């Protein structure tokens, strides 16, 4: 299937048991990453575009209103094709989600919209994921994360997890107060912050005390979440851009064709960066 819409249609129209399945589709409160543009002059952004805007390394990114509207139209097509509810991409500003819900209702999307919560577990992961998805990071949140990361290494790790709990409780309470039907957590197999948030919301009692993340350091990603065959990448190892030709699923070692001279180089995970 080339898109989620085709998959939803297939499930509902072609499978003999398709009508018995519960189907959820993705929603993007800040716009799909492919619909997010680099903004040369941030002063030209509208108020609604500013709400979705992010900034990394001095460069501003945003899903422009026209592109955002196209995203909503496509989302409605997925819902009309038979989706039961929507789970959103991660975000770190509750206002963005609540505005997204209003925009969905205004275009006629009536199904439940569930906020997807990515808990803050570590500084490096937070920075990598938000940059990869061009996710909006409120200035106060960015400042606090930088402040905690400046602590001695072990102190920083513990302080950031505790802050992840405190921040998660505050944001999730805002979402629930704003009408979110339920919460969906992206745990990444790390339970401590999630349980801490649940405790803080009164949904559990001291669940965080029973957590054990001793195996967290042993968890290794297979393949690469950052680039796949056909993706455009950049690297200090060559000028300009390159295209991923092959990807080792075990090590994320990539064979890349350099656009400038058509040479082929082999780079290790971390030596190349996906370009948007």
SULNORRA-V431553 format. One record per pair of residues at least 12 apart in sequence whose ideal C-beta (glycine too) atoms are under 10 Angstrom apart, sorted by the first residue. I is the first residue (numbers start at 1). J is the second residue. Records with the same first field share a line. If there is no record, write none. Layout:
I->J ; J
This chain:
3->74 ; 77 ; 78
4->23 ; 25 ; 26 ; 74 ; 75 ; 77 ; 78 ; 81 ; 83
5->25 ; 74 ; 75 ; 77 ; 78 ; 79 ; 80 ; 81 ; 83
6->78 ; 81
7->23 ; 25 ; 78 ; 81
8->23 ; 24 ; 25 ; 77 ; 78 ; 79 ; 80 ; 81 ; 82 ; 83 ; 84
9->77 ; 78 ; 81 ; 82
10->81 ; 82
11->23 ; 81 ; 82 ; 83
12->81 ; 82 ; 83
13->81 ; 82
18->82
19->82
21->82 ; 84
22->83 ; 84 ; 85
23->78 ; 79 ; 81 ; 82 ; 83 ; 84 ; 85
24->78 ; 83 ; 84 ; 85 ; 86 ; 87 ; 111 ; 112 ; 114 ; 184
25->74 ; 75 ; 77 ; 78 ; 79 ; 81 ; 82 ; 83 ; 84 ; 85 ; 86 ; 87 ; 111
26->75 ; 78 ; 83 ; 86 ; 87 ; 88 ; 89 ; 116
27->71 ; 72 ; 75 ; 78 ; 79 ; 83 ; 85 ; 86 ; 87 ; 88 ; 89 ; 97 ; 100 ; 101 ; 104 ; 109 ; 113 ; 114 ; 115 ; 116
28->52 ; 63 ; 68 ; 71 ; 72 ; 74 ; 75 ; 86 ; 88 ; 89 ; 90 ; 91 ; 100 ; 116 ; 133
29->51 ; 52 ; 63 ; 68 ; 71 ; 88 ; 89 ; 90 ; 91 ; 93 ; 95 ; 96 ; 97 ; 98 ; 99 ; 100 ; 101 ; 103 ; 104 ; 113 ; 115 ; 116 ; 135 ; 136
30->51 ; 52 ; 53 ; 54 ; 61 ; 62 ; 63 ; 68 ; 71 ; 88 ; 89 ; 90 ; 91 ; 93 ; 96 ; 97 ; 100 ; 133 ; 134 ; 135 ; 136
31->49 ; 52 ; 61 ; 62 ; 63 ; 64 ; 65 ; 67 ; 68 ; 70 ; 71 ; 72 ; 89 ; 100 ; 134
32->63 ; 67 ; 68 ; 70 ; 71 ; 74 ; 75 ; 89 ; 133
33->61 ; 63 ; 89 ; 132 ; 133 ; 134 ; 135 ; 276
34->63 ; 67 ; 71 ; 276
35->62 ; 63 ; 64 ; 66 ; 67 ; 68 ; 70 ; 71 ; 74
36->52 ; 53 ; 54 ; 61 ; 62 ; 63 ; 64 ; 67 ; 68 ; 133 ; 134 ; 135 ; 276
37->49 ; 60 ; 61 ; 62 ; 63 ; 64 ; 67 ; 134 ; 276
38->59 ; 60 ; 61 ; 62 ; 134 ; 276
39->53 ; 54 ; 55 ; 59 ; 60 ; 61 ; 62 ; 64
40->59 ; 60
41->60
42->55 ; 59 ; 60 ; 61 ; 62
43->60
44->64
45->60 ; 62 ; 64 ; 65
46->62 ; 64 ; 65
47->65
48->62 ; 63 ; 64 ; 65 ; 68 ; 99 ; 103
49->62 ; 63 ; 64 ; 65 ; 66 ; 67 ; 68
50->62 ; 136
51->93 ; 95 ; 96 ; 99 ; 100 ; 136
52->64 ; 65 ; 68 ; 91 ; 93 ; 96 ; 99 ; 100 ; 134 ; 135 ; 136
53->134 ; 136
54->92 ; 93 ; 130 ; 131 ; 133 ; 134 ; 135 ; 136 ; 137 ; 138
55->134 ; 136 ; 137 ; 139 ; 142
56->127 ; 130 ; 131 ; 132 ; 134 ; 135 ; 137 ; 142
57->131
59->134
60->134
61->131 ; 134 ; 135 ; 136 ; 276
62->134 ; 136
63->134
68->100 ; 103
69->103 ; 107
71->100 ; 103
72->100 ; 103 ; 104 ; 106 ; 107 ; 108 ; 109
73->107
75->100 ; 103 ; 104 ; 107 ; 109 ; 113
76->104 ; 107 ; 108 ; 109 ; 110 ; 111
78->109 ; 111
79->104 ; 107 ; 108 ; 109 ; 110 ; 111 ; 113
80->108 ; 109 ; 111
83->109 ; 111
84->111 ; 112
85->111 ; 112 ; 113 ; 114 ; 181 ; 182 ; 184
86->100 ; 101 ; 104 ; 109 ; 111 ; 112 ; 113 ; 114 ; 115 ; 116
87->112 ; 113 ; 114 ; 115 ; 116 ; 182 ; 184 ; 186
88->100 ; 101 ; 113 ; 114 ; 115 ; 116 ; 117 ; 180 ; 184
89->115 ; 116 ; 118 ; 133 ; 135 ; 186
90->115 ; 116 ; 117 ; 118 ; 119 ; 129 ; 130 ; 133 ; 135 ; 186
91->115 ; 116 ; 117 ; 118 ; 130 ; 133 ; 135 ; 136 ; 137 ; 171 ; 175
92->117 ; 118 ; 120 ; 126 ; 130 ; 135 ; 136 ; 137 ; 138 ; 141 ; 142 ; 145 ; 167 ; 168 ; 171
93->135 ; 136 ; 137 ; 138 ; 141 ; 171 ; 174
94->115 ; 138 ; 170 ; 171 ; 172 ; 173 ; 174 ; 175 ; 176 ; 177 ; 178 ; 180
95->136 ; 138 ; 174 ; 178
96->115 ; 135 ; 136 ; 138
97->113 ; 114 ; 115 ; 116 ; 117 ; 171 ; 174 ; 175 ; 178 ; 180
98->115 ; 174 ; 175 ; 177 ; 178 ; 179 ; 180
100->113 ; 115
101->113 ; 115 ; 175 ; 178 ; 179 ; 180
102->178
112->180 ; 181 ; 182
113->179 ; 180 ; 181
114->175 ; 180 ; 181 ; 182 ; 183 ; 184
115->171 ; 172 ; 174 ; 175 ; 176 ; 178 ; 180 ; 181 ; 182 ; 183 ; 184 ; 185
116->183 ; 184 ; 185 ; 186
117->168 ; 171 ; 172 ; 175 ; 180 ; 183 ; 184 ; 185 ; 186 ; 187 ; 193 ; 194 ; 197
118->130 ; 133 ; 135 ; 164 ; 168 ; 185 ; 186 ; 187 ; 188
119->161 ; 164 ; 165 ; 167 ; 168 ; 171 ; 172 ; 185 ; 186 ; 187 ; 188 ; 190 ; 191 ; 192 ; 193 ; 194 ; 195 ; 196 ; 197
120->141 ; 144 ; 145 ; 148 ; 160 ; 161 ; 163 ; 164 ; 165 ; 166 ; 167 ; 168 ; 171 ; 193
121->157 ; 160 ; 161 ; 164 ; 187 ; 188 ; 190 ; 192 ; 193 ; 194 ; 213 ; 216
122->149 ; 156 ; 157 ; 160 ; 161 ; 164 ; 190 ; 193 ; 216
123->145 ; 146 ; 148 ; 149 ; 150 ; 156 ; 157 ; 159 ; 160
124->149 ; 160
125->160 ; 188 ; 190
126->141 ; 142 ; 145 ; 149 ; 160 ; 164
127->142 ; 145 ; 146 ; 149
128->225 ; 226
129->186 ; 188 ; 225
130->142 ; 145
131->273
132->225 ; 226 ; 273 ; 274 ; 276
133->276
134->276
141->163 ; 167 ; 171
144->159 ; 160 ; 163 ; 166 ; 167
145->160 ; 163 ; 164 ; 167
147->159 ; 163
148->160 ; 161 ; 162 ; 163 ; 164
160->193
161->190 ; 192 ; 193 ; 196 ; 208 ; 213
162->192 ; 193 ; 196
163->193
164->190 ; 192 ; 193 ; 194 ; 196 ; 197
165->192 ; 193 ; 194 ; 195 ; 196 ; 197 ; 198 ; 199 ; 200 ; 208
166->193 ; 196 ; 197 ; 200
167->193 ; 197
168->183 ; 185 ; 193 ; 194 ; 196 ; 197 ; 198 ; 200 ; 201
169->196 ; 197 ; 198 ; 199 ; 200 ; 201 ; 202
170->197 ; 200
171->183 ; 197
172->185 ; 197 ; 198 ; 200 ; 201 ; 203
173->197 ; 200 ; 201 ; 202
176->201 ; 203
183->197 ; 198 ; 201 ; 203
185->197 ; 198
188->216 ; 219 ; 221
189->213 ; 215 ; 216 ; 219
190->211 ; 213 ; 215 ; 216 ; 219
191->207 ; 208 ; 210 ; 211 ; 212 ; 213 ; 216
192->207 ; 208 ; 210 ; 211 ; 212 ; 213 ; 216
193->208 ; 211 ; 213
194->207 ; 208 ; 211
195->207 ; 208 ; 209 ; 210 ; 211
196->208 ; 209 ; 211
220->250
221->252 ; 269
222->249 ; 250 ; 251 ; 252
223->247 ; 248 ; 249 ; 250 ; 251 ; 252 ; 269
224->244 ; 247 ; 248 ; 249 ; 251 ; 252 ; 253 ; 254 ; 269 ; 270 ; 272 ; 274
225->252 ; 274
226->252 ; 254 ; 269 ; 270 ; 272 ; 273 ; 274
227->244 ; 247 ; 252 ; 254 ; 256 ; 269 ; 272 ; 273 ; 274 ; 275
228->244 ; 247 ; 254 ; 274
229->243 ; 244 ; 245 ; 246 ; 247 ; 254 ; 255
230->243 ; 244 ; 245 ; 247
231->243 ; 244 ; 247 ; 254 ; 256 ; 272 ; 274 ; 275 ; 276
232->244 ; 256 ; 259 ; 274 ; 275 ; 276
233->254 ; 256 ; 267 ; 271 ; 272 ; 273 ; 274 ; 275
234->256 ; 272 ; 273 ; 274 ; 275
235->254 ; 256 ; 258 ; 265 ; 267 ; 270 ; 271 ; 272 ; 273
236->267 ; 271 ; 272 ; 273
237->256 ; 258 ; 265 ; 266 ; 267 ; 271 ; 272
238->256 ; 257 ; 258 ; 259 ; 260 ; 261 ; 263 ; 265 ; 267 ; 272
239->258 ; 259 ; 260 ; 261
240->258 ; 259 ; 260 ; 261
241->256 ; 257 ; 258 ; 259 ; 260 ; 275
242->254 ; 255 ; 256 ; 257 ; 258 ; 259 ; 260 ; 263 ; 264 ; 265 ; 267 ; 272 ; 275
243->255 ; 256 ; 257 ; 258 ; 259 ; 264
244->256 ; 257 ; 267 ; 272 ; 274
245->257 ; 264 ; 266
246->264 ; 266
247->269
248->266 ; 268 ; 269
251->268 ; 269
252->267 ; 268 ; 269 ; 270 ; 271 ; 272
253->266 ; 267 ; 268 ; 269 ; 271
254->266 ; 267 ; 268 ; 269 ; 271 ; 272
255->267
256->271 ; 272
